[in-house]
Amino acid sequence: MFAKRQTVNPTLLSLFRMFVWIRISLAVLAVILRAASTPPRYGYLQILVLLIFIAMVLYLYSDYLQEQLGSLYLPIALATVTIGLSLSRPVVQLSDLQNGTGPIVETLRSISYAQMESLWNNETTPMFFFPLVLIAWQYSYREVLLFIATVVGIDFIIYFNLAIDPPQGLLNLLMITTSQSVTFMFVGYIVTVLSRILKEQRDALQDANRNLRHYMTTLDQLATSRERNRLARELHDTLAHSLSATTLQLEASSALWETNPEKSRALLDQSLKTTRAGLTETRRALEALRASPLDDLGLLLSLRQLALNDAEQAGYQLHMDLPDQVESMPFDVEQTIYRCAQETFSNIGRHAGAKHVSMQLIDNDSTVDLFIKDDGVGFNMQEVDPTMHFGIVGMQERVAIFGGTLDVTSKPDEGTSIHLHMGVK
């Protein structure tokens, strides 16, 4: 019954020790006062109660007994204290002092309710609340009822050993124990409910902390996975494309080395150009990976800063049409929009020779559209420079990963325009 909780709360154990010390102090004071009276008046039960609480001090400070007894350690202490408190009732002490004879015991044989209550209850009764509260807090309401039944049982044993004449004495005792039991039941119920509520709140808090730790771990894992994917896309868009192009050109050059040396040298020169362009793009991508402005500025300010910096370096006039704010969107989507804009402005600066460039971002809640247009030299879509071709293909593949589309339109001497369309939900 008492095996619900195997460990004793250290705070409760400290309070228990404090209570026993207080009870010992009161018992010693009573012995001293009785011994100082004329003639000295003390009985064997008074000494027995003092010895019981002294033994409890030794018991409560014994780590060995606590380890050996386990779940029985606290119930034994509570039962012993309850017996000690019951033997401390004034009616027992007075009867012991008279050794079963004399005017006090004679009075007990025909005692009134008021007299019996005053003899049965004194400063000892409030002390029963300590084991009561401790049981209610540490165990359940069933153990509280067991404690109350034990106290009542001891009271009846005391009553029948005092030979108080029934039926009036028995009726008085029933009234006293009923009043006492109802009070104990009410207090025990309140403490039990409060203990259960506190335990539920503590368990809920522990669950919340556990879920929070799991959530933080998941976030760390997602952040790591997202960064790995971002690195993979950057390397795929730059290094992988340039290496693939270089490999194909070198294989073609090797095949034509004997039969068509001039064509072979042209392919070799083109592969060198592609390699240098790939190296430049790789360095740019690595530089961009070191510090992404999206983390600090957000999408709108990052696009604005990117366009202004490229316009200043390339010397063209820039027109921007950006909303005041955009709906929240996944970081990968923002990253894709920014990288496509970055690649587009890089191509404009290197190849277009444009005088006017416009950028427009349209946020439609569930979708976003990015338009960038220049009035530069343009190019033939069928005869794209390898370095630009791989950049365009890389952007289109990046956008396609997230279910978007990237349309590039260009004609010689008519400029170039790109249209990026992506879902953001």
Sequence and secondary structure as in RCSB ss.txt:
>XXXX:A:sequence
MFAKRQTVNPTLLSLFRMFVWIRISLAVLAVILRAASTPPRYGYLQILVLLIFIAMVLYLYSDYLQEQLGSLYLP
IALATVTIGLSLSRPVVQLSDLQNGTGPIVETLRSISYAQMESLWNNETTPMFFFPLVLIAWQYSYREVLLFIAT
VVGIDFIIYFNLAIDPPQGLLNLLMITTSQSVTFMFVGYIVTVLSRILKEQRDALQDANRNLRHYMTTLDQLATS
RERNRLARELHDTLAHSLSATTLQLEASSALWETNPEKSRALLDQSLKTTRAGLTETRRALEALRASPLDDLGLL
LSLRQLALNDAEQAGYQLHMDLPDQVESMPFDVEQTIYRCAQETFSNIGRHAGAKHVSMQLIDNDSTVDLFIKDD
GVGFNMQEVDPTMHFGIVGMQERVAIFGGTLDVTSKPDEGTSIHLHMGVK
>XXXX:A:secstr
   S  S  HHHHHHHHHHHHHHHHHHHHHHHHHHHSSS    HHHHHHHHHHHHHHHHHT HHHHHHHGGGHHH
HHHHHHHHHHHHTSHHHHHHHHHTT SHHHHHHTT  HHHHHHHH STHHHHTHHHHHHHHHHS HHHHHHHHHH
HHHHHHHHHHHHT  TTHHHHHHHHHHHHHHHHHHHHHHHHHHHHHHHHHHHHHHHHHHHHHHHHHHHHHHHHHH
HHHHHHHHHHIIIIIHHHHHHHHHHHHHHHTTTT HHHHHHHHHHHHHHHHHHHHHHHHHHHHHH  HHHHHHHH
HHHHHHHHHHHHHHT EEEEE  S      HHHHHHHHHHHHHHHHHIIIII  SEEEEEEEE SSEEEEEEEE 
S    TTS  HHHHHHHHHHHHHHHHTT EEEEEE TTS EEEEEEEE  
